[in-house]
Amino acid sequence: MILNFYTDPSHGWLEVDLDLLRKYGIKHEISEYSYMKGEKAYLEEDLDAGTLIRELKMRGIEFKFNEIHTDRDAPIRNYKQFQA
């Protein structure tokens, strides 16, 4: 599994399908500090991304990160606040 990890000068977010959060039963554990747009969730790096990573490791699912960096505030900051 390849996960996009977006960063700007001060923060980062892990992009995942909302279905993945539902599938593993962790959607309710994601905080309002993450964002969503369409069927994608953008899990903030400090807590919520770790929640997903722990779940993937526990299930033995291999993953890699595709890092995408911008020198300006990421557009993710303007997406809808995450709601379970």
Protein Blocks (a to p, Z undefined) as FASTA:
>chain_A
ZZdddddfkbccddddfklmmmnopmmmpcfkbccehjbccddfklmmmmmmmmmmmnop
acdddddddfbdcfklmmccddZZ
